Amino acid sequence: MRSKDKKFAYEVCNTQMMEYLLANRYLSIEIENYAHALVFGRCLDTPGIVANLQRLVQIRSLIPEYLFTKN
């Protein structure tokens, strides 16, 4: 994980997220403000796209909510 904000990086990469990422080593995630992106090395068909959208929802659920609320 790389981030200019080390505190944010540690909070995002909590125990549950580390376990998820270790189980899905081929997956790349990018977070920029409120946007999340998953990166895969291959083209996917419709069922694959649906599965990856479900993964994105699961990944988002692993990130603490307070990191995405305005101060």
MOPAC internal coordinates of N, CA, C and O (Angstrom, degrees):
PM7 1SCF
backbone

  N    0.0000 0     0.00 0     0.00 0    0    0    0
  C    1.4437 1     0.00 0     0.00 0    1    0    0
  C    1.5128 1   108.26 1     0.00 0    2    1    0
  O    1.2310 1   121.59 1   -42.58 1    3    2    1
  N    1.3197 1   114.55 1   137.42 1    3    2    1
  C    1.4634 1   120.91 1   176.16 1    5    3    2
  C    1.5217 1   109.09 1  -126.43 1    6    5    3
  O    1.2310 1   121.55 1   -39.89 1    7    6    5
  N    1.3246 1   114.64 1   140.11 1    7    6    5
  C    1.4595 1   119.93 1   177.47 1    9    7    6
  C    1.5208 1   108.78 1  -163.50 1   10    9    7
  O    1.2310 1   120.96 1   -34.64 1   11   10    9
  N    1.3172 1   115.78 1   145.36 1   11   10    9
  C    1.4650 1   119.70 1   173.27 1   13   11   10
  C    1.5263 1   110.14 1   -70.97 1   14   13   11
  O    1.2310 1   120.90 1   153.05 1   15   14   13
  N    1.3219 1   115.88 1   -26.95 1   15   14   13
  C    1.4650 1   122.73 1  -179.61 1   17   15   14
  C    1.5308 1   108.78 1  -102.12 1   18   17   15
  O    1.2310 1   120.29 1   -83.95 1   19   18   17
  N    1.3168 1   117.06 1    96.05 1   19   18   17
  C    1.4613 1   121.43 1  -176.20 1   21   19   18
  C    1.5233 1   112.92 1   -62.27 1   22   21   19
  O    1.2310 1   120.08 1   143.72 1   23   22   21
  N    1.3238 1   117.45 1   -36.28 1   23   22   21
  C    1.4683 1   120.80 1   178.84 1   25   23   22
  C    1.5297 1   109.94 1   -62.24 1   26   25   23
  O    1.2310 1   120.60 1   134.64 1   27   26   25
  N    1.3232 1   116.45 1   -45.36 1   27   26   25
  C    1.4633 1   121.44 1   177.66 1   29   27   26
  C    1.5274 1   110.15 1   -60.03 1   30   29   27
  O    1.2310 1   120.40 1   135.65 1   31   30   29
  N    1.3198 1   116.84 1   -44.35 1   31   30   29
  C    1.4628 1   121.42 1  -179.11 1   33   31   30
  C    1.5251 1   111.31 1   -60.27 1   34   33   31
  O    1.2310 1   120.10 1   135.16 1   35   34   33
  N    1.3086 1   117.42 1   -44.84 1   35   34   33
  C    1.4629 1   120.59 1   179.85 1   37   35   34
  C    1.5265 1   111.80 1   -66.96 1   38   37   35
  O    1.2310 1   120.53 1   144.68 1   39   38   37
  N    1.3249 1   116.60 1   -35.32 1   39   38   37
  C    1.4607 1   119.64 1   179.80 1   41   39   38
  C    1.5226 1   111.64 1   -72.82 1   42   41   39
  O    1.2310 1   120.14 1   143.87 1   43   42   41
  N    1.3306 1   117.34 1   -36.13 1   43   42   41
  C    1.4625 1   120.87 1   176.72 1   45   43   42
  C    1.5190 1   110.44 1   -70.19 1   46   45   43
  O    1.2310 1   121.12 1   136.33 1   47   46   45
  N    1.3154 1   115.45 1   -43.67 1   47   46   45
  C    1.4680 1   120.26 1  -175.90 1   49   47   46
  C    1.5292 1   109.81 1   -89.89 1   50   49   47
  O    1.2310 1   121.17 1  -121.10 1   51   50   49
  N    1.3261 1   115.38 1    58.90 1   51   50   49
  C    1.4581 1   121.76 1   178.87 1   53   51   50
  C    1.5372 1   109.72 1   -76.28 1   54   53   51
  O    1.2310 1   120.03 1     0.87 1   55   54   53
  N    1.2965 1   117.55 1  -179.13 1   55   54   53
  C    1.4599 1   122.10 1  -176.05 1   57   55   54
  C    1.5279 1   112.22 1   -57.12 1   58   57   55
  O    1.2310 1   120.16 1   133.57 1   59   58   57
  N    1.3342 1   117.30 1   -46.43 1   59   58   57
  C    1.4576 1   120.52 1  -179.12 1   61   59   58
  C    1.5222 1   111.44 1   -64.06 1   62   61   59
  O    1.2310 1   120.53 1   139.20 1   63   62   61
  N    1.3393 1   116.59 1   -40.80 1   63   62   61
  C    1.4633 1   120.08 1   179.70 1   65   63   62
  C    1.5270 1   110.38 1   -66.72 1   66   65   63
  O    1.2310 1   119.85 1   138.03 1   67   66   65
  N    1.3233 1   117.89 1   -41.97 1   67   66   65
  C    1.4651 1   120.13 1   178.52 1   69   67   66
  C    1.5196 1   110.89 1   -60.23 1   70   69   67
  O    1.2310 1   120.23 1   137.61 1   71   70   69
  N    1.3263 1   117.16 1   -42.39 1   71   70   69
  C    1.4627 1   120.51 1   177.77 1   73   71   70
  C    1.5260 1   110.97 1   -61.59 1   74   73   71
  O    1.2310 1   120.56 1   137.48 1   75   74   73
  N    1.3180 1   116.54 1   -42.52 1   75   74   73
  C    1.4623 1   120.76 1   179.50 1   77   75   74
  C    1.5220 1   110.65 1   -64.01 1   78   77   75
  O    1.2310 1   120.41 1   134.10 1   79   78   77
  N    1.3240 1   116.82 1   -45.90 1   79   78   77
  C    1.4637 1   120.59 1  -178.46 1   81   79   78
  C    1.5271 1   112.04 1   -66.31 1   82   81   79
  O    1.2310 1   120.28 1   142.58 1   83   82   81
  N    1.3128 1   117.06 1   -37.42 1   83   82   81
  C    1.4663 1   119.92 1   177.38 1   85   83   82
  C    1.5253 1   111.01 1   -65.99 1   86   85   83
  O    1.2310 1   120.13 1   147.24 1   87   86   85
  N    1.3158 1   117.36 1   -32.76 1   87   86   85
  C    1.4541 1   121.09 1   178.20 1   89   87   86
  C    1.5337 1   112.40 1   -78.91 1   90   89   87
  O    1.2310 1   120.32 1   165.22 1   91   90   89
  N    1.3314 1   117.00 1   -14.78 1   91   90   89
  C    1.4708 1   122.99 1  -178.19 1   93   91   90
  C    1.5273 1   109.88 1  -129.96 1   94   93   91
  O    1.2310 1   120.24 1  -119.62 1   95   94   93
  N    1.3062 1   117.15 1    60.38 1   95   94   93
  C    1.4697 1   122.73 1  -172.45 1   97   95   94
  C    1.5216 1   114.23 1   -62.17 1   98   97   95
  O    1.2310 1   119.51 1   154.98 1   99   98   97
  N    1.3082 1   118.54 1   -25.02 1   99   98   97
  C    1.4617 1   122.32 1  -178.69 1  101   99   98
  C    1.5285 1   112.63 1   -77.88 1  102  101   99
  O    1.2310 1   120.14 1   173.57 1  103  102  101
  N    1.3007 1   117.35 1    -6.43 1  103  102  101
  C    1.4535 1   123.49 1  -173.58 1  105  103  102
  C    1.5257 1   111.28 1   -91.77 1  106  105  103
  O    1.2310 1   120.90 1   -44.74 1  107  106  105
  N    1.3198 1   115.88 1   135.26 1  107  106  105
  C    1.4685 1   121.56 1   172.72 1  109  107  106
  C    1.5212 1   107.99 1  -116.64 1  110  109  107
  O    1.2310 1   121.05 1   -42.37 1  111  110  109
  N    1.3216 1   115.60 1   137.63 1  111  110  109
  C    1.4622 1   121.50 1  -179.60 1  113  111  110
  C    1.5236 1   107.94 1  -123.74 1  114  113  111
  O    1.2310 1   121.04 1   -43.73 1  115  114  113
  N    1.3246 1   115.61 1   136.27 1  115  114  113
  C    1.4613 1   120.63 1   173.29 1  117  115  114
  C    1.5169 1   108.21 1  -123.16 1  118  117  115
  O    1.2310 1   121.12 1   -44.52 1  119  118  117
  N    1.3298 1   115.47 1   135.48 1  119  118  117
  C    1.4585 1   121.79 1   178.04 1  121  119  118
  C    1.5220 1   107.35 1  -125.01 1  122  121  119
  O    1.2310 1   121.22 1   -54.28 1  123  122  121
  N    1.3096 1   115.27 1   125.72 1  123  122  121
  C    1.4630 1   121.01 1   177.35 1  125  123  122
  C    1.5119 1   106.90 1  -135.22 1  126  125  123
  O    1.2310 1   120.57 1   -70.68 1  127  126  125
  N    1.3223 1   116.52 1   109.32 1  127  126  125
  C    1.4630 1   121.89 1  -175.00 1  129  127  126
  C    1.5227 1   109.43 1    54.81 1  130  129  127
  O    1.2310 1   119.81 1    66.28 1  131  130  129
  N    1.3411 1   117.97 1  -113.72 1  131  130  129
  C    1.4628 1   120.78 1  -177.25 1  133  131  130
  C    1.5324 1   112.74 1  -100.31 1  134  133  131
  O    1.2310 1   120.04 1  -175.90 1  135  134  133
  N    1.3268 1   117.53 1     4.10 1  135  134  133
  C    1.4702 1   120.98 1  -178.10 1  137  135  134
  C    1.5260 1   110.40 1  -100.10 1  138  137  135
  O    1.2310 1   121.23 1   -38.48 1  139  138  137
  N    1.3384 1   115.25 1   141.52 1  139  138  137
  C    1.4612 1   122.67 1   177.27 1  141  139  138
  C    1.5247 1   107.59 1  -124.07 1  142  141  139
  O    1.2310 1   120.32 1   -38.91 1  143  142  141
  N    1.3075 1   117.00 1   141.09 1  143  142  141
  C    1.4606 1   121.11 1   176.75 1  145  143  142
  C    1.5177 1   109.39 1  -135.44 1  146  145  143
  O    1.2310 1   121.06 1   -40.25 1  147  146  145
  N    1.3316 1   115.58 1   139.75 1  147  146  145
  C    1.4538 1   122.11 1   173.07 1  149  147  146
  C    1.5199 1   107.25 1  -106.47 1  150  149  147
  O    1.2310 1   120.50 1   -38.95 1  151  150  149
  N    1.3075 1   116.65 1   141.05 1  151  150  149
  C    1.4579 1   120.89 1  -179.58 1  153  151  150
  C    1.5202 1   108.68 1  -122.94 1  154  153  151
  O    1.2310 1   121.38 1   -51.56 1  155  154  153
  N    1.3408 1   114.97 1   128.44 1  155  154  153
  C    1.4551 1   121.73 1   178.91 1  157  155  154
  C    1.5233 1   108.80 1  -124.60 1  158  157  155
  O    1.2310 1   120.62 1   -26.12 1  159  158  157
  N    1.2934 1   116.43 1   153.88 1  159  158  157
  C    1.4596 1   121.34 1  -176.70 1  161  159  158
  C    1.5117 1   114.42 1   -90.31 1  162  161  159
  O    1.2310 1   119.21 1  -167.16 1  163  162  161
  N    1.3234 1   119.11 1    12.84 1  163  162  161
  C    1.4602 1   119.69 1  -178.73 1  165  163  162
  C    1.5286 1   110.14 1  -146.86 1  166  165  163
  O    1.2310 1   121.09 1   -19.66 1  167  166  165
  N    1.3094 1   115.53 1   160.34 1  167  166  165
  C    1.4609 1   122.12 1   177.18 1  169  167  166
  C    1.5281 1   108.17 1   -79.04 1  170  169  167
  O    1.2310 1   119.99 1   -38.04 1  171  170  169
  N    1.2988 1   117.62 1   141.96 1  171  170  169
  C    1.4584 1   121.43 1  -176.23 1  173  171  170
  C    1.5188 1   111.26 1  -119.02 1  174  173  171
  O    1.2310 1   120.98 1   -29.70 1  175  174  173
  N    1.3069 1   115.72 1   150.30 1  175  174  173
  C    1.4509 1   121.34 1   173.05 1  177  175  174
  C    1.5283 1   109.42 1   -84.76 1  178  177  175
  O    1.2310 1   120.22 1    -1.44 1  179  178  177
  N    1.3200 1   117.19 1   178.56 1  179  178  177
  C    1.4659 1   120.98 1  -176.72 1  181  179  178
  C    1.5248 1   113.34 1   -56.29 1  182  181  179
  O    1.2310 1   118.79 1   132.89 1  183  182  181
  N    1.3492 1   119.91 1   -47.11 1  183  182  181
  C    1.4696 1   118.09 1   177.84 1  185  183  182
  C    1.5314 1   112.64 1   -60.38 1  186  185  183
  O    1.2310 1   120.16 1   145.11 1  187  186  185
  N    1.3198 1   117.30 1   -34.89 1  187  186  185
  C    1.4662 1   120.63 1   177.93 1  189  187  186
  C    1.5120 1   111.88 1   -67.32 1  190  189  187
  O    1.2310 1   120.75 1   141.85 1  191  190  189
  N    1.3168 1   116.17 1   -38.15 1  191  190  189
  C    1.4598 1   120.19 1   178.37 1  193  191  190
  C    1.5243 1   110.21 1   -64.88 1  194  193  191
  O    1.2310 1   120.35 1   136.42 1  195  194  193
  N    1.3312 1   116.94 1   -43.58 1  195  194  193
  C    1.4681 1   121.35 1   178.57 1  197  195  194
  C    1.5290 1   109.70 1   -61.32 1  198  197  195
  O    1.2310 1   120.28 1   135.41 1  199  198  197
  N    1.3269 1   117.07 1   -44.59 1  199  198  197
  C    1.4684 1   120.95 1   179.58 1  201  199  198
  C    1.5226 1   110.72 1   -61.24 1  202  201  199
  O    1.2310 1   120.30 1   140.45 1  203  202  201
  N    1.3247 1   117.04 1   -39.55 1  203  202  201
  C    1.4590 1   119.84 1  -179.00 1  205  203  202
  C    1.5230 1   111.97 1   -73.71 1  206  205  203
  O    1.2310 1   119.75 1   149.52 1  207  206  205
  N    1.3114 1   118.08 1   -30.48 1  207  206  205
  C    1.4666 1   119.59 1   172.93 1  209  207  206
  C    1.5216 1   110.01 1   -65.22 1  210  209  207
  O    1.2310 1   120.46 1   141.92 1  211  210  209
  N    1.3209 1   116.73 1   -38.08 1  211  210  209
  C    1.4597 1   120.42 1   176.26 1  213  211  210
  C    1.5283 1   110.43 1   -65.06 1  214  213  211
  O    1.2310 1   120.26 1   142.57 1  215  214  213
  N    1.3308 1   117.12 1   -37.43 1  215  214  213
  C    1.4717 1   120.69 1   175.19 1  217  215  214
  C    1.5164 1   110.75 1   -61.76 1  218  217  215
  O    1.2310 1   120.50 1   137.94 1  219  218  217
  N    1.3272 1   116.66 1   -42.06 1  219  218  217
  C    1.4598 1   120.29 1   179.93 1  221  219  218
  C    1.5197 1   110.62 1   -60.76 1  222  221  219
  O    1.2310 1   120.20 1   139.06 1  223  222  221
  N    1.3201 1   117.23 1   -40.94 1  223  222  221
  C    1.4634 1   121.04 1   177.13 1  225  223  222
  C    1.5228 1   109.85 1   -63.38 1  226  225  223
  O    1.2310 1   120.29 1   137.39 1  227  226  225
  N    1.3363 1   117.05 1   -42.61 1  227  226  225
  C    1.4625 1   120.58 1   178.92 1  229  227  226
  C    1.5276 1   110.88 1   -63.65 1  230  229  227
  O    1.2310 1   120.36 1   135.84 1  231  230  229
  N    1.3143 1   116.92 1   -44.16 1  231  230  229
  C    1.4682 1   120.71 1   179.28 1  233  231  230
  C    1.5245 1   110.13 1   -61.30 1  234  233  231
  O    1.2310 1   120.52 1   135.50 1  235  234  233
  N    1.3206 1   116.61 1   -44.50 1  235  234  233
  C    1.4651 1   120.40 1  -179.61 1  237  235  234
  C    1.5264 1   110.73 1   -61.17 1  238  237  235
  O    1.2310 1   120.49 1   145.61 1  239  238  237
  N    1.3363 1   116.66 1   -34.39 1  239  238  237
  C    1.4625 1   119.67 1  -179.92 1  241  239  238
  C    1.5318 1   111.83 1   -69.62 1  242  241  239
  O    1.2310 1   119.89 1   161.08 1  243  242  241
  N    1.3194 1   117.82 1   -18.92 1  243  242  241
  C    1.4611 1   121.63 1   179.01 1  245  243  242
  C    1.5272 1   113.00 1   -83.92 1  246  245  243
  O    1.2310 1   120.73 1   166.81 1  247  246  245
  N    1.3207 1   116.21 1   -13.19 1  247  246  245
  C    1.4637 1   121.03 1  -178.41 1  249  247  246
  C    1.5227 1   108.55 1   -92.72 1  250  249  247
  O    1.2310 1   119.96 1   -51.48 1  251  250  249
  N    1.3299 1   117.69 1   128.52 1  251  250  249
  C    1.4707 1   119.84 1  -179.70 1  253  251  250
  C    1.5277 1   112.48 1   -55.67 1  254  253  251
  O    1.2310 1   120.73 1   -46.37 1  255  254  253
  N    1.3002 1   116.22 1   133.63 1  255  254  253
  C    1.4715 1   122.94 1  -176.73 1  257  255  254
  C    1.5295 1   112.40 1   -59.21 1  258  257  255
  O    1.2310 1   120.38 1   142.18 1  259  258  257
  N    1.3207 1   116.87 1   -37.82 1  259  258  257
  C    1.4698 1   119.12 1  -176.03 1  261  259  258
  C    1.5207 1   113.30 1   -61.84 1  262  261  259
  O    1.2310 1   119.71 1   161.90 1  263  262  261
  N    1.3390 1   118.15 1   -18.10 1  263  262  261
  C    1.4629 1   120.15 1   177.68 1  265  263  262
  C    1.5220 1   111.96 1   -72.10 1  266  265  263
  O    1.2310 1   120.23 1   164.51 1  267  266  265
  N    1.3257 1   117.17 1   -15.49 1  267  266  265
  C    1.4573 1   120.83 1  -176.41 1  269  267  266
  C    1.5092 1   113.10 1  -115.87 1  270  269  267
  O    1.2310 1   120.16 1  -168.12 1  271  270  269
  N    1.3164 1   117.30 1    11.88 1  271  270  269
  C    1.4605 1   120.20 1   176.13 1  273  271  270
  C    1.5182 1   108.67 1  -100.62 1  274  273  271
  O    1.2310 1   121.05 1   -34.58 1  275  274  273
  N    1.3043 1   115.60 1   145.42 1  275  274  273
  C    1.4716 1   119.77 1   179.60 1  277  275  274
  C    1.5093 1   109.57 1   -75.02 1  278  277  275
  O    1.2310 1   120.87 1   -37.03 1  279  278  277
  N    1.3173 1   115.95 1   142.97 1  279  278  277
  C    1.4782 1   121.43 1   179.48 1  281  279  278
  C    1.5021 1   110.98 1   -77.54 1  282  281  279
  O    1.2310 1   120.10 1   180.00 1  283  282  281

